[in-house]
Amino acid sequence: MGSGSVPWPDCPVIGCPCSRQAAGLRRQAGERLIAAVDTAFGGAGPGVPFQGLVVRSTPGPAPLEVADRADDLLVVGAGSRGRTHRALRPSVARYRLARAVCAVLAVPPSPLAGDLTSLHRRVGFRLPLDTGELTDGTS
């Protein structure tokens, strides 16, 4: 692991609540990772050697420090981003694609992601919903 990653250090103060809190966050992150893999691949797993790892670091460099061999595969989400968002916040996926020493698989967002964002926006602004738009119109 590189110098930028902190593998969930314990607080140097014995009995400090922050060390218990960090342990709880690490456990929750691991549980979410396992749930995501189970959701994606089912009980059979991904079918290739897989190692899940929970690392505390900044989002750009952390996976690059762990996936540091040529035979590794780094999977990143390549979410669609508008011009304003790109200008204000750099893309973590682009950072990883440019600096990775291993193969990188960029997964595009679901085609339904835009519809879901629009739906969330309408609900947030309390705009009326036409449920016919959410179905194929046969209901």
Salt bridges, closest charged atoms under 4 A:
GLU31 OE2 - ARG27 NH1 3.51
ASP71 OD1 - ARG69 NE 3.38
ASP72 OD1 - ARG69 NH2 2.96
